[in-house]
Amino acid sequence: MSQDILGNTDVEIFQGVGVKESDDFKREVLGKGKDSKKEITFETELSGSKTFLIYVEPVLTTKLVRKSVLTTWEWK
């Protein structure tokens, strides 16, 4: 299972309301280079509507020159 997830974006793994908004927010944080937080509501068939406060922090690994984000989720 982890092989199917590693190296993929949330949009490539998940689907439904909130996924693209979360991915766009992470890209925005990477572009600005400054951490930020935002409430995002996800809709799933299994759980229904769930709102999370996500905190996204840009991370730059200099050895690999790869941009990434560290995301912390808080269920509201």
N, C-alpha and C positions, 0 to 999 in steps of 0.2 A: 504494500500500500504506500509506504513512504517514497518508493521509487516513482510512483505515479504523481506525487505531490511536489517533491523537490524540483526546483528550477522553473516552476510554473507560477503564474500570477493567480490571484483569487478568481479573476474572471474566467481563466482557463479551467479552474477546478469546480467552482460553485456557479449556481445560476439563481435568478430570482431578484426581487426588488431589494435594493440596497447594495448589491455586490459591485456594480459599476460605479456607484457613488463613492463607495469605500476605496476602490482602486484609483479613481480620479483624485480623491483627496490625498492618497499616499503619493501620487505623482506630483501633485501640487506642493506638498511638503518637501519632496526631493528637489524640485525646481527652485524653491525659495531658500532651501538650506536651513530652515528654522522649524523647530518642533511646534506642534499645534494639536488641539483637540477639537472634536466635533461629535455631536450626537447623530447617529444614523440608525434608521429603522429598517430592519430586514423582515421580509415576508417569506415564510417557508411553509410547505404543505404539512410538514410534521409538527412544527411548533407554533405556527401562526405568526402573528406580528410580535417582534421583539426589538426593543430599542437598546442600543449600546452607546456608551460614551467611549470613543476610541481616542487614544493618545498616540500620536505618531511622531517618532524622532528619527531624523535622517542619520544614516550611518555610512561612512565612506571608508572602505578598506583600501589602504594605500598600496599594499603588496599586489593586490589583484586589480586595483583601480576600478573597483566595482561599487556602484551606488546601491544602497539597500535601505530599508526602513525597519525600525523596531516598533512594533505596534502592541499597545496594551489595551485590553478590552475590559470594560466595566459594564455589567448588565444593569440596566436602570429599572 
